[in-house]
Amino acid sequence: MTLLTNGLSLTIWNNSLKAYLFALAATAGVMMVLWLGRRVMIHYFTRRTRESGGDGYDFLLAVAERTLFPLLLVVSLYAGKGFLSFPAGVVSWIESGAVAAVVIQAAIWANALVTFWFNRYQRQYRNLDAARVTTLRAVSLAARLLLIVIAAVLILDNLPGVEITALVAGLGIGGIAIALAVQNILSDLFASLSIILDKPFVLGDFIIVDAHMGSVEYIGLKTTRLRSLSGEQLVFPNNDLLQSRIRNFKRMAERRVVFELQVTYQTPYEKLAAIPDWIADIVARQEPVRFDRAHFQGFGEFALRFEVVYYVLDADFNRYMDIQQAINLGIIQKFRQEGVAFAYPTRTISLTDGRQDRESSALHRASPLRAGMGHVMQDG
């Protein structure tokens, strides 16, 4: 910096104080106009978005809101620079800074466009074609990464003394070391691509992963997030998720249901033989259901066991529970009408003194109290 004084005149970098004042005034004026213009556009597009429910105004609102202060400042400073003259080296850095600000702002606007387009498509088609929405999420993520790479290359290309060709060659060598350092992140990244391309599940699917279950609400580059039945969010690294056993209930075409019921050993033979037909009739009355079988399965420790199998032709869990409840109530009603009792755990215990039968008989004759020890006791 060179200071020259001549009376009341002051010169800095070959620019008079008057020139600096003009430049400052121009910078402040342009900055004020741009800032007020931004506020007016945000207010106008917000009102129009509420009135029209979107119709493109929500995108313009996003663009206005994401117009950053640094860009407005750079534009204002560039306008004020016209009143000043600087050395060639300083001018080069100023222009590089202006280009960097413009490139960054353009990337932010482009990201807003990608986000707006994806969100609108997701709102329209998520319930109709979740698989396509999941694929488009991958496309939007790839587009954002491409924007970042392009913006970085353009900024570096405009920096004084930076050679892009040598930088790219250096990145090729350093990329190996970087890949080794971030291999966990890269494994999650490739796992996310596998999820998006192979589609073991898509947004909105209800899945079970090991002991955890929930609806898929987000598939990202590193993690996938589920919303559990109890309300909390479950976060899984993509690589760990693909190494687990995933059960996708959203793709269930029909639900196979197996349940068992038990009746007492005192049930008459005729009613035991009729129970499978009773159950078949009760199950067949439900909709949408396909009855498979009902059999006298075997002899339990304290009950006669029947096994029933049927199919619910709907994947909805609540629908299945409504059907099972109706079947259970129907079975209870039928068994009460027919006088068939459900079994419950019982155990019969015989108490003896361990002697031979002839000795036990003698004791029975000699002592009625001692003989009472041989009675059968039953608890339930």
Buried (B, 14 or more C-beta within 10 A) or exposed (E): EEEEEEEEEBBBBEBBEEBBEBBEEBBEEBBEEBBEEBEEBBEBBBEBBEEEEBEEBBBBBBBBBEBBEEBBBBBBBBBBBEBBEBEEEEEBEBBBBBBBBBBBBBBBBBBBBBBBBBBBBBEEBBEEBBBBBBBBBBEBBBBBEEBEEBBEBBBBBBBEEEEEEEEEEEEEEEEEEEEEEEEEBBBBBBBBBBBBEEBEBBBBBBBBBEEEBBBBEEBBBBBBBBBEEEEEEBEBBBBBBBEEEBBBBBEBEEBEBEBEBBBBEEBEEEBBEBBBEBBBEBBEEBEEBEBBEBEBBEEBEBBBBBBBBBBBEBBEBEBBEEBBEBBEEBBEEBBEEBEBEBBEEEEEEEEEEEEEEEEBEEBBEEEEEEBEEEEEEEEE
